[in-house]
């Protein structure tokens, strides 16, 4: 038999209630201060004042704060969860709201029911203004934009307006989105049957974003747009070429392209190794039948032998990219002047094309932060819910970056962030006219909570609302 351990001092003998104000979401308190110090709540309610017909009830600012905290918490994204939160005194204290001002599910539903067609242009303007703020705050040396639709699976809720079959074989919505790194900088909430390259949406959206970028960072900032094969269209390429903006888009394989690649001399092939796969890359000009000029084509072919695995010629994976970079146009000069002349090289362009895979991790973070399942029957109510979710995601990404890399990694995903920085046990104490949030010594030390709190409360040098 093993030795007996004396655990009588640690054993729990009974349970009781406490009148102390305790919360398991202590990390929402600094996040609320971040929303206030950066004016994000005021920014969100701008243009919505006409929805409030009476001074009674919860203010729009309070309701929006609770919506943003609802997404940041992420425990349960069903609207009925607001009724449970309303009864939680500790949660109310963590988000710095009196319990009497906590919203019920019926109040949330009434708010979204008032929203109509105007929400689409209004919230798109908000995304653009948020983008402008982050450009001025982060001052990047170049801009990579990723353009793609994102399928939102709403199987099981097919009667909702706009829920239609998507190209992925599920029924749902398919918003068109443009991302810059972790941020969604523009989005159009749409029904599931709309294609990515629908109408003139892409060109109009990109022109607006390009103007915003150059207004903030100057005319000589290098801009490159990344697309998949669904956007391989001259009506998109030509406006970007006139604006001296680079693009890299996945292309489609045709027989004559393969024949032309096979005719390339050995010295026109390059080896590209992304650390996992080795590719042979060649570059030449190609003109599709509907195009009125040639464009640069990058042809990739998997190495014939890799790790002892031999591919038969007919089984070697092949792919194509089209670009206007490296054609001797003004976009090349802009890249050269910015120290990015190496982007003209075939292997670097392939790397840019493949980086779309990393950019699509933004879509993954979006679905992890929020939800694919829209809660309402009305299309415009769901559109507003979607846009508030996107602004919440952007606020979360900005929050991480402004806390600093010594506190949190920029690449951390929402669920991991929530477990480490939101799900914090805390006690709220009212004494001497002050409200104090108390955390454990471990949280104080390992999360650098004092510095986290200080940075969340400090106004940003670049105001969002000015």
C-alpha positions in Angstrom: 0.0 0.0 0.0 1.2 3.5 -0.8 1.6 6.1 1.9 -1.4 8.0 3.1 -1.4 11.7 2.3 -2.8 14.3 4.7 -5.2 16.2 2.5 -7.6 17.3 5.2 -6.4 20.9 4.9 -7.2 21.0 1.2 -10.3 18.9 1.1 -13.6 20.7 0.4 -16.2 19.7 2.9 -19.2 21.8 1.8 -20.3 24.5 -0.6 -22.0 27.9 0.1 -23.0 31.0 -1.7 -21.1 34.4 -1.4 -22.4 37.9 -1.7 -19.0 39.0 -3.2 -19.2 40.2 -6.9 -17.1 37.6 -8.7 -16.7 37.0 -12.5 -15.0 34.5 -14.7 -14.7 37.2 -17.5 -12.3 39.6 -15.8 -10.5 40.2 -19.0 -13.5 42.0 -20.5 -12.8 44.9 -18.2 -9.7 46.2 -19.9 -11.2 45.4 -23.3 -14.1 47.7 -22.4 -11.6 50.4 -21.5 -9.9 49.9 -24.9 -13.2 50.3 -26.7 -13.9 53.6 -24.8 -10.4 55.0 -25.0 -10.3 54.4 -28.8 -13.9 55.7 -29.2 -14.9 52.5 -30.9 -18.3 52.4 -29.3 -19.2 56.0 -30.4 -17.8 55.1 -33.8 -20.2 52.1 -34.1 -23.3 54.0 -33.1 -22.7 56.9 -35.4 -25.5 57.2 -37.9 -27.9 55.0 -35.9 -29.4 57.7 -33.6 -32.6 57.8 -35.6 -33.4 54.3 -34.3 -33.8 55.6 -30.8 -37.4 57.0 -30.6 -37.4 57.5 -26.8 -35.0 58.4 -24.1 -36.3 55.5 -22.0 -34.5 52.1 -22.0 -30.9 51.2 -22.8 -28.9 53.7 -24.7 -27.4 52.8 -28.1 -23.9 53.2 -26.8 -24.7 50.7 -24.0 -26.3 48.3 -26.3 -23.4 48.4 -28.8 -20.9 47.9 -26.0 -22.7 44.8 -24.9 -22.8 43.5 -28.5 -19.0 44.0 -28.9 -18.4 42.3 -25.5 -20.8 39.5 -26.5 -18.6 38.7 -29.5 -15.4 39.2 -27.6 -16.6 36.8 -24.9 -17.7 34.3 -27.5 -19.1 31.7 -25.0 -22.5 31.5 -26.6 -23.5 33.5 -29.6 -27.2 32.7 -29.6 -29.4 35.8 -28.9 -31.1 34.0 -26.0 -27.8 34.1 -24.2 -28.3 37.8 -23.4 -31.0 36.7 -20.9 -28.5 34.6 -19.0 -25.9 37.4 -19.1 -28.6 39.8 -17.7 -28.8 37.8 -14.5 -25.0 37.6 -14.0 -24.0 40.4 -11.6 -20.3 39.5 -12.1 -20.5 39.8 -15.9 -22.2 43.1 -15.7 -19.5 44.4 -13.3 -16.8 43.1 -15.7 -18.2 45.1 -18.6 -18.7 48.1 -16.3 -22.5 48.2 -16.7 -25.2 48.4 -14.0 -27.2 45.2 -13.9 -30.4 47.2 -14.6 -28.9 48.3 -17.9 -28.1 44.8 -19.1 -30.0 44.1 -22.4 -32.5 41.2 -22.7 -32.8 39.1 -25.8 -36.0 40.9 -26.7 -34.3 44.3 -26.6 -31.5 43.0 -28.9 -34.1 41.6 -31.3 -36.0 44.9 -31.3 -32.9 46.8 -32.1 -32.0 44.6 -35.1 -35.6 44.5 -36.3 -35.4 48.3 -36.9 -32.5 48.0 -39.3 -33.2 48.2 -43.0 -31.3 48.6 -46.3 -29.3 51.6 -45.0 -27.2 49.3 -42.8 -25.1 48.1 -45.8 -23.7 51.4 -47.0 -23.5 52.7 -43.4 -21.4 49.8 -42.0 -19.2 49.6 -45.2 -18.3 53.3 -44.5 -17.5 52.3 -41.0 -15.2 49.5 -42.1 -13.4 52.0 -44.5 -13.0 54.5 -41.6 -11.6 51.8 -39.4 -9.2 50.8 -42.2 -8.0 54.4 -42.4 -7.4 54.5 -38.7 -5.3 51.4 -38.7 -3.3 52.6 -41.8 -2.4 55.8 -39.9 -1.7 53.9 -36.7 0.5 51.1 -38.1 2.1 53.0 -41.1 2.9 49.9 -43.2 5.7 50.1 -45.9 3.5 48.3 -48.5 -0.1 46.9 -48.7 -1.2 43.4 -49.7 -5.0 43.1 -50.2 -6.7 39.7 -50.4 -10.0 39.5 -52.3 -12.3 36.6 -51.9 -15.9 35.6 -51.0 -16.5 33.6 -47.8 -19.2 31.0 -47.5 -21.2 31.1 -44.3 -22.9 27.7 -43.8 -26.5 28.2 -42.6 -27.8 24.7 -43.3 -30.8 24.1 -41.0 -31.9 27.7 -41.2 -32.9 27.7 -44.9 -36.0 30.0 -44.6 -33.9 33.0 -43.8 -33.8 35.7 -46.4 -30.7 35.3 -48.6 -29.9 31.7 -47.6 -29.2 30.1 -51.0 -27.1 27.3 -52.4 -23.4 28.3 -52.5 -20.5 26.9 -54.6 -19.4 24.8 -51.7 -22.6 22.8 -51.8 -24.2 24.2 -48.6 -26.9 26.7 -48.2 -26.0 30.0 -46.6 -24.7 33.5 -47.2 -21.6 34.4 -49.2 -20.3 37.9 -48.3 -17.6 39.4 -50.6 -14.7 40.4 -48.4 -11.3 42.2 -48.8 -8.7 41.7 -46.1 -5.5 43.5 -45.2 -3.5 41.2 -43.0 -5.8 40.3 -40.0 -8.4 43.1 -40.7 -11.5 42.9 -42.9 -11.3 46.3 -44.6 -14.5 46.0 -46.7 -17.3 43.5 -47.0 -20.6 43.2 -48.8 -23.1 40.9 -47.1 -24.8 38.9 -49.8 -27.0 35.9 -50.5 -25.3 32.5 -51.1 -25.8 32.3 -54.9 -23.8 35.5 -55.6 -20.5 34.8 -57.3 -17.3 36.4 -56.1 -16.9 38.4 -59.3 -20.5 39.7 -59.4 -21.1 42.8 -61.5 -18.6 45.7 -61.0 -18.3 45.1 -57.3 -14.7 44.2 -57.3 -13.5 47.2 -59.3 -15.6 49.7 -57.5 -14.5 48.3 -54.1 -10.8 48.2 -54.9 -10.8 51.8 -56.4 -12.3 53.1 -53.1 -9.7 51.2 -51.0 -6.8 52.3 -53.2 -7.8 55.9 -52.8 -8.0 55.5 -49.1 -4.6 53.9 -48.9 -3.0 56.6 -51.0 -4.7 59.4 -49.0 -3.2 58.0 -45.8 0.2 56.8 -47.0 1.0 58.7 -50.2 0.9 58.0 -53.9 4.1 56.0 -53.9 3.0 53.3 -51.4 3.3 49.9 -53.2 -0.1 48.1 -53.4 -0.5 44.5 -54.6 -3.9 42.7 -54.8 -4.2 38.9 -54.5 -7.0 37.0 -56.2 -8.0 33.4 -56.9 -9.0 32.1 -60.4 -12.6 33.3 -60.0 -11.3 36.8 -60.5 -9.1 36.1 -63.6 -10.9 38.8 -65.6 -9.5 41.6 -67.8 -12.2 44.0 -66.6 -10.5 43.8 -63.2 -6.9 43.8 -64.4 -7.1 46.9 -66.6 -8.3 49.4 -63.9 -5.6 48.2 -61.6 -3.0 48.6 -64.3 -4.2 52.1 -65.0 -3.9 52.9 -61.2 -0.3 51.4 -61.1 -1.4 48.7 -58.7 0.1 45.2 -58.8 -1.9 42.0 -58.8 -1.2 38.3 -58.6 -4.1 36.0 -59.5 -4.4 32.2 -59.8 -5.0 31.3 -63.4 -6.6 28.4 -65.3 -4.6 25.7 -67.1 -5.1 25.4 -70.8 -3.5 23.1 -73.2 -1.6 25.8 -75.1 -0.2 27.1 -71.8 1.2 23.7 -71.0 2.7 23.4 -74.5 4.4 26.8 -74.2 5.8 25.8 -70.8 7.2 22.6 -72.3 9.0 24.7 -75.0 10.8 26.8 -72.5 14.6 26.4 -72.4 16.3 25.0 -69.3 17.8 28.4 -68.3 14.3 29.9 -68.1 13.3 27.6 -65.2 13.8 28.4 -61.6 13.5 26.3 -58.4 11.1 27.5 -55.8 11.1 25.7 -52.4 8.6 26.9 -49.8 10.0 24.5 -47.2 7.5 21.8 -47.8 7.2 21.5 -51.6 9.7 22.1 -54.4 8.4 23.6 -57.6 9.9 24.4 -61.0 8.9 27.8 -62.1 9.0 29.5 -65.5 7.7 32.8 -66.8 6.5 34.0 -70.2 3.8 36.2 -71.7 0.3 35.0 -72.5 -2.8 36.5 -74.0 -6.3 34.9 -73.5 -8.7 35.1 -76.4 -10.9 37.8 -74.9 -7.9 40.0 -73.8 -6.6 42.8 -75.8 -3.0 42.6 -74.6 -0.5 40.1 -73.2 0.2 39.6 -69.5 2.9 37.9 -67.5 2.2 34.2 -66.7 4.0 32.1 -64.1 3.9 28.4 -64.7 4.6 26.0 -61.7 5.3 22.4 -62.0 6.1 20.1 -59.1 9.6 18.7 -59.0 9.7 15.3 -60.7 11.3 13.6 -57.7 10.9 14.7 -54.1 11.8 12.7 -51.0 12.3 9.6 -53.0 8.8 10.0 -54.5 8.8 10.0 -58.4 6.0 11.7 -60.2 5.0 10.6 -63.7 5.0 13.5 -66.2 1.2 13.4 -66.5 0.7 13.3 -62.7 2.9 16.2 -61.7 0.8 19.0 -60.1 0.8 22.2 -62.2 -0.6 25.6 -61.6 -0.6 29.1 -63.1 -0.5 32.7 -61.9 -1.0 35.9 -63.9 0.5 39.3 -62.8 1.4 42.7 -64.1 4.5 42.9 -62.0 7.8 42.5 -63.9 6.3 43.9 -67.2 8.3 47.1 -67.1 5.3 49.3 -66.2 5.2 52.0 -63.6 4.2 49.6 -60.8 7.7 48.1 -61.2 9.2 51.5 -60.6 7.1 52.0 -57.5 8.3 48.6 -56.1 11.9 49.5 -56.9 11.7 52.9 -55.2 10.3 51.2 -52.1 13.1 48.6 -51.9 10.9 45.8 -53.2 12.5 45.3 -56.6 12.9 41.6 -55.7 9.2 41.2 -56.0 9.6 41.1 -59.8 11.4 37.8 -59.6 9.4 34.7 -60.5 9.9 32.8 -57.2 9.0 35.9 -55.2 5.8 36.3 -57.2 4.9 32.7 -56.7 5.5 33.2 -52.9 3.1 36.2 -53.0 0.5 34.0 -54.9 0.8 31.3 -52.4 0.5 33.7 -49.5 -3.2 33.8 -50.2 -3.3 30.6 -48.1 -2.0 32.6 -45.1 -4.4 35.4 -45.8 -7.4 33.1 -45.8 -6.5 32.3 -42.2 -8.2 35.7 -41.6 -11.4 34.0 -42.7 -10.7 31.2 -40.2 -10.2 33.8 -37.4 -13.4 35.5 -38.4 -15.4 32.3 -38.1 -13.7 31.4 -34.8 -14.3 34.9 -33.4 -17.9 35.0 -34.5 -20.3 32.6 -36.2 -21.5 31.4 -39.6 -25.0 31.0 -38.3 -27.0 34.2 -38.7 -29.7 34.5 -36.0 -32.5 36.4 -37.7 -35.1 35.7 -40.5 -34.7 39.2 -41.9 -31.8 39.8 -44.3 -30.9 43.3 -43.1 -31.0 42.3 -39.5 -28.5 39.6 -40.3 -26.4 42.0 -42.3 -26.2 44.4 -39.3 -25.3 41.4 -37.0 -22.6 40.4 -39.5 -21.1 43.9 -39.7 -21.0 44.4 -36.0 -19.3 41.0 -35.7 -16.7 42.2 -38.3 -16.0 45.4 -36.5 -15.7 43.4 -33.3 -13.1 41.2 -35.0 -11.2 44.2 -36.2 -11.3 45.8 -32.7 -10.0 42.5 -31.3 -7.1 42.5 -33.8 -6.3 46.2 -33.0 -6.5 45.4 -29.3 -3.8 42.7 -29.6 -1.5 44.9 -31.5 -1.8 47.8 -29.1 -1.2 45.7 -26.0 2.3 44.9 -27.4 4.1 41.8 -28.5 5.7 41.4 -25.0 2.1 40.8 -23.7 0.5 38.9 -26.5 1.5 37.4 -29.8 -0.2 39.1 -32.8 -0.8 35.7 -34.4 -2.8 34.2 -31.5 -6.3 33.0 -32.5 -9.5 34.2 -30.9 -10.3 31.1 -28.8 -6.8 30.9 -27.4 -6.8 34.6 -26.7 -10.2 34.3 -24.9 -8.9 31.4 -22.7 -5.8 33.4 -21.7 -6.8 37.0 -21.6 -10.7 37.1 -21.2 -11.5 34.1 -19.0 -9.9 35.5 -15.9 -11.3 35.0 -12.5 -11.7 38.4 -10.8 -13.4 40.1 -7.9 -15.1 43.5 -8.1 -14.9 45.6 -5.0 -16.5 48.9 -4.2 -14.7 50.9 -1.6 -13.9 54.5 -0.8 -15.9 55.7 -3.8 -13.9 53.5 -6.2 -14.6 50.3 -8.1 -11.6 48.0 -8.1 -11.0 44.9 -10.1 -8.9 42.4 -8.2 -7.1 39.5 -10.0 -4.8 36.8 -8.6 -1.0 37.3 -8.3 -0.5 34.8 -11.1 -2.6 36.8 -13.5 -1.0 40.0 -12.4 2.5 38.7 -13.1 2.1 36.4 -16.1 -0.3 38.5 -18.1 1.4 41.7 -17.1 -2.0 42.9 -16.1 -0.9 46.3 -14.8 0.7 47.2 -18.2 -2.2 45.6 -20.1 -4.7 47.8 -18.1 -2.5 50.9 -18.7 -2.3 50.4 -22.4 -6.0 49.6 -22.7 -6.9 52.9 -20.9 -4.5 55.2 -22.7 -6.0 57.2 -25.6 -4.4 56.4 -29.0 -2.2 59.0 -30.7 -4.4 58.6 -33.8 -8.1 59.2 -32.9 -10.6 57.0 -34.7 -13.3 59.7 -34.9 -11.2 62.5 -36.3 
